[in-house]
Amino acid sequence: MRQRLAGHSVPFLPPGMVSGFEFQEKHMFGDRQFAEGRMFAFPSHYLKGDGFMDAEITLRVDGEEHRLTVDTRTTILDALRESIGNTSPKKGCDHGQCGACTVLLDGRRVNSCLTLAVAHDGAEVTTSEGLSENGELHPMHRSFMEHDAFQCGYCTPGQIVSAVGMLDEVEAGWTSHATEDGENVSLSDEEIRERMSGNLCRCAAYANMLPAIKEVSDR
Amino acid sequence: MTATQAPGKSVGAPISRVEGHLKVRGAATYAYEHRLDEPAYLHPLQSTIANGRVAKIDASRAEAEPGVVAVLTHENAPKLEAVGDAELEILQNGEVGFRGQFIGAVIADTFEAARYAAGLVEIEYEERETDADFRPDRDDLYTPEQLNAGFEPDTSVGDVDGALASAAVKFDATYTTPREHNNPMEPHSSIAVWDEGELTLYESTQGVYWTQNTIAPLFGLDAEKVHVISPHVGGGFGSKGLPHANVVLAALAAMLVEGRPVKFALTRHMMFSVAGYRTPTIQRIRLGADAEGKLSAICNDVVEQTSKIKEFAEQTGTSARMMYDSSNIQTTHLLAALDVAVPSWLRAPGEAPGMFALESAMDEMAIECDLDPVEFRIMNEPEKDLESGLPFSSRGLVACLREGAERFGWDGRNPTPRSERDGRWLVGTGVASSVYPVFSMGGNAATIRADSDGKYVVEIGAADIGTGTWTTLGQIAADELGVSFEDVEMKIGDTKFPNASGAGGSSGITSWGSTLVEAARSLREKIEAEHGGNIPDEGVEASAKMPKNPHRKEYAMYAFGAHFVEARVDEDTGEVRVPRMTSVFAAGRIINAKTARSQFMGGMVMGLSAALHEESVLDTRFGHVVNHDFAEYHIPTNADVGELDISWIEEDDPYVNPMGSKGIGEIGIVGSAAAVANAVYHATGTRVRELPITPDKLIS
C-alpha cells in the first residue's frame, strides 16, 4: 500500500509549506517492523484530494517563461526535456555523476538531474541553447566547434554551460582544488582541467576543450 | 577551418563538423529527443537473480498506480519468432539467464509514474545455483568454433614448444584484463511506435540497417516494415553495434499500446547489465629469442568468458599472429560460459586486451635481451603477414616508432627503472606498438542526386556516432564529384536511405566511402553520356553498390601506430599521473585532419583509462556488477588527461580502398594501456600485469 500522510505542521518549514511522510510498505527485520519512506515538504496549495501530487510552477527558461504542472518527483532536467521540450541538457547518468545535464540555475551551474523542479518555482534556467543571443552562437559555442572539443556531442551542451559558469566563478574569485594562491585566482591550465572535471566526456575531447575554453577566457 | 574548399581538395582538410552548430547548442536530435504526440514511458523490470525462473509475478499494485498504462510480463508479452538468440528473445517464458535480464516493464503516462510503479511489481523466483566465477582452472573451459569477426580460435605455425625449449632467452608470464563497460555518454535509447503492422524505431544505434536486420525477423516482419531513424548518436564504442534487448523490450511494449510511441532510455545502472561489455581475459604469453634478441617463438594462450545464454568469443590472441616476425607462432582461445550478461564489442575487441598483454611482454622481453624496446620491436619486424602469408599493403610500424621516438625525446633514455625522480614522484617512460586491421563490410549502396543549381545530395544509411561521418563522407563525395565541399549535402542515419553497414570494426569510411566513390563516378558518367556534361533542369541521379576490392586477396591490410608515455608515480600513495603521451599513426590517407585527430585522441585516452581506471567488479555470488555507476566505475576526467601529441605519417596505400584510407576509430586504444604499464614499470621497477594499475598494486 502506498500511503501518504500530509498536512503536519513542522516548525522549520516556511509559511505556507506543509510536510508529509510517504511510506510504501513495512519490512520485517527480526521482530521489528519498519516503514520505508521519506519526509517531504511542499506548498500547502499543492495538496489535492486524491493524494497524487502535482505542482504548478513557473520556470523562466532561456529567457522565456513557462507555466507548467509537474509531478513533485520531476527533476528540472525532466521538466525541461519532457514537459517544455528543451532537450539541450542531456541525461547521462541521472545521478549527478556525469554533468551532461548541467544548466545555469539562477546563474550558477547545477546538475539539473539532481534538482527537483517543485523546489525551484520561479527560477531562471539557462541551457546551452539559451547562451545564443539573437540567433548568434555564443563565443564558447564557436570555440568548441573550431577546436573540435566534442565528438558525439552528447555531453557538449553540459560542458559548454559548465565552462561559461566556471569562468564566472573564477571571475568572482572562487577557489578550487587546483588553486595555489587563494588570494589570486588565475586561470591556469590546471585550474581549467580541475574546474571542468565534473563533466565527463567518454569520447575524451578534454584536450581540445582546454584550448577552446582558454581562447574564450583570454578575450 | 570553415573557408570554402576548392573543388577536389576537400579530403585531408581540417574541416569542422558540419553538424557542430547543432551539437554545441544541444539542438541535434538524439534518439530519445524526437518530439512525438502523447508518448508513453517505459521502465523495465530486471531480474534480481542470475539463474532460475520467474515463479510468480503480481503487477496488481503497479497497475493500480495513477498514470500506469500497462504492465508487460512474460505472461502477456506478444510472441516473438524463434531466431536462436536468447539475448533478444525476451519475455517468451519466465527463464532467467543472468542478473539484470529484462523480465518485464511498466508503461505509464510519465517517466516518474513508470519508475515508481516498477518498484511495486512483486516478483517471486525459483532460483538455481549461480555460476559466475571466472577462473582459468575451471574444468569446463571449451574452444569456440570461431572467434568474433570470423577468426580461427587456435592457430599454430612451426613448433612453438621446440623453439621455446631451445631459445637462448625465454619469457613466460600471465596478464589479465578486467571486465570493462562501454559507457557511451548517451544511454541506449529508443522510441518505438507500431502503426498498421509496421514498426518505427527512433534509435541510438551504430547502424540503422544492423538494427533493422536484427529486429525485423524477431517480429516476423520483412525488413522494410521496420523503419530505423538515428541521425545523431551519443557515442557507442561497440555497445550500440549489435542491438541489445532494450530495443526488443521497447518494441514489445509499444505493441501493447499500438499507435502510441513508447520511450525507453537505459539508466546508467542498466548500462552495466544489458548493453554489452568487454570480457575479462587471462593471457599467458610465452616468447623465445636468440642471444641477439631475434624472436624464435611467440605464443598467446587466452582464457576468456562468455554468457551461457549466448556466445561471444573475443579475438584476443589474433594480433600475436601477425605483429612480429617468428618462425613459430601459436595462439589458443578457451571460453568459460557463465551465468552472466552477454559480452559484446567494446572498441577494438581482441586487439585492445590482446595488445596489452603482447606489448607488455615485448617490453619485458626487451629488458631480458638487454635491448632498447623500440629497437627490439624494429629488429623483429616481419616481411609479410605470417597468418595469411600475404604481403602487407603497407606497414608503417617502424616509421611510427622512429617518428614517435623523435617527437617524444626517447633517445638517451636511461633504461634502468627508478632512475629518475622529481620530488616524491618517480618518473618513467614507456613505449608500445599499435595495430588494427582494415575491415570492410558488405551490403552498401548509395544514391547521389545532382540539381541544376550545382548542388548534390548524397544518401546512404551510414552512421555518425561521433566519428565525423556527416563531414567526412561529404568530403569524399565532393572530391570524387569534383565540386566544393559546400555543394554537397549528406543524408545519413535513416533506413529511408540506401542500405549500409554500420559503424563498427573501424570499417565505416572504407565501406561507405568506397560506395560513394562508385556512385559519384556513375553520376559523372551519366551526366557525361546522357546529358552532354550538363546537369539537366530536372536534375539527375545515380546509384551504386560498393564494388569488390580485388586487392583483398592479394594483400594483408592493417593500420599501425606507436605510443610513447611518460608516467609519474607518487612513491608514497601509488597514484599514477600521465602528464604526456605521444602517438604516431600510419593509417593511410587521413580524410579530415581535425576529426581524425579527435578520433585518435579518444582512443588513446580510452587506453589510458583501461590502464589506470576501468574495472567492472562482478560479485560472483550474485552475478552482477557492483560498481555500476560513474561514481565507482571510473573513466578519465579532464584533470586526468595531460598533453597529447598526436600525429600521423604520410602513407600512400593504393590497395585498401579508392580513398587510400584506413579505419581510425579503434587503433588509438590498441597498445596505449601497455605503453602506460611499461612507463609505470620504468618509473617504479614494479611490473603490473593485471589491469587496471591501481595504487594498491604499486605500494604493496
Chai-1 contact restraints between the chains, C-beta under 6 A:
chainA,res_idxA,chainB,res_idxB,connection_type,confidence,min_distance_angstrom,max_distance_angstrom,comment,restraint_id
A,F52,B,P66,contact,1.0,0.0,6.0,A-B,restraint_1
A,D71,B,T110,contact,1.0,0.0,6.0,A-B,restraint_2
A,D71,B,E112,contact,1.0,0.0,6.0,A-B,restraint_3
A,R73,B,E112,contact,1.0,0.0,6.0,A-B,restraint_4
A,T74,B,E112,contact,1.0,0.0,6.0,A-B,restraint_5
A,D78,B,F111,contact,1.0,0.0,6.0,A-B,restraint_6
A,T87,B,E33,contact,1.0,0.0,6.0,A-B,restraint_7
A,S88,B,G26,contact,1.0,0.0,6.0,A-B,restraint_8
A,G92,B,M185,contact,1.0,0.0,6.0,A-B,restraint_9
A,C93,B,R268,contact,1.0,0.0,6.0,A-B,restraint_10
A,C93,B,F630,contact,1.0,0.0,6.0,A-B,restraint_11
A,D94,B,T267,contact,1.0,0.0,6.0,A-B,restraint_12
A,H95,B,D629,contact,1.0,0.0,6.0,A-B,restraint_13
A,Q97,B,F630,contact,1.0,0.0,6.0,A-B,restraint_14
A,Q97,B,A631,contact,1.0,0.0,6.0,A-B,restraint_15
A,C98,B,F630,contact,1.0,0.0,6.0,A-B,restraint_16
A,A100,B,M185,contact,1.0,0.0,6.0,A-B,restraint_17
A,S128,B,R25,contact,1.0,0.0,6.0,A-B,restraint_18
A,S128,B,G26,contact,1.0,0.0,6.0,A-B,restraint_19
A,E129,B,R25,contact,1.0,0.0,6.0,A-B,restraint_20
A,E129,B,G26,contact,1.0,0.0,6.0,A-B,restraint_21
A,H141,B,V24,contact,1.0,0.0,6.0,A-B,restraint_22
A,F144,B,V24,contact,1.0,0.0,6.0,A-B,restraint_23
A,M145,B,S16,contact,1.0,0.0,6.0,A-B,restraint_24
A,M145,B,G20,contact,1.0,0.0,6.0,A-B,restraint_25
A,M145,B,V24,contact,1.0,0.0,6.0,A-B,restraint_26
A,D148,B,K594,contact,1.0,0.0,6.0,A-B,restraint_27
A,D148,B,S598,contact,1.0,0.0,6.0,A-B,restraint_28
A,Q151,B,G466,contact,1.0,0.0,6.0,A-B,restraint_29
A,Q151,B,S598,contact,1.0,0.0,6.0,A-B,restraint_30
A,C152,B,G234,contact,1.0,0.0,6.0,A-B,restraint_31
A,C152,B,G235,contact,1.0,0.0,6.0,A-B,restraint_32
A,C152,B,G466,contact,1.0,0.0,6.0,A-B,restraint_33
A,G153,B,K23,contact,1.0,0.0,6.0,A-B,restraint_34
A,G153,B,A28,contact,1.0,0.0,6.0,A-B,restraint_35
A,Y154,B,M185,contact,1.0,0.0,6.0,A-B,restraint_36
A,Y154,B,E186,contact,1.0,0.0,6.0,A-B,restraint_37
A,Y154,B,G234,contact,1.0,0.0,6.0,A-B,restraint_38
A,C155,B,M185,contact,1.0,0.0,6.0,A-B,restraint_39
A,T156,B,K23,contact,1.0,0.0,6.0,A-B,restraint_40
A,T156,B,V24,contact,1.0,0.0,6.0,A-B,restraint_41
A,P157,B,G26,contact,1.0,0.0,6.0,A-B,restraint_42
A,I160,B,V24,contact,1.0,0.0,6.0,A-B,restraint_43
A,R193,B,N638,contact,1.0,0.0,6.0,A-B,restraint_44
A,R193,B,A639,contact,1.0,0.0,6.0,A-B,restraint_45
A,E194,B,A639,contact,1.0,0.0,6.0,A-B,restraint_46
A,M196,B,N638,contact,1.0,0.0,6.0,A-B,restraint_47
A,S197,B,T637,contact,1.0,0.0,6.0,A-B,restraint_48
A,S197,B,N638,contact,1.0,0.0,6.0,A-B,restraint_49
A,S197,B,A639,contact,1.0,0.0,6.0,A-B,restraint_50
A,R202,B,N183,contact,1.0,0.0,6.0,A-B,restraint_51
A,R202,B,P184,contact,1.0,0.0,6.0,A-B,restraint_52
A,R202,B,M185,contact,1.0,0.0,6.0,A-B,restraint_53
A,R202,B,G235,contact,1.0,0.0,6.0,A-B,restraint_54
A,C203,B,G235,contact,1.0,0.0,6.0,A-B,restraint_55
A,C203,B,G466,contact,1.0,0.0,6.0,A-B,restraint_56
A,C203,B,G602,contact,1.0,0.0,6.0,A-B,restraint_57
A,A204,B,G602,contact,1.0,0.0,6.0,A-B,restraint_58
A,A204,B,V605,contact,1.0,0.0,6.0,A-B,restraint_59
A,Y206,B,N638,contact,1.0,0.0,6.0,A-B,restraint_60
A,Y206,B,V641,contact,1.0,0.0,6.0,A-B,restraint_61
A,A207,B,V641,contact,1.0,0.0,6.0,A-B,restraint_62
A,A207,B,L644,contact,1.0,0.0,6.0,A-B,restraint_63
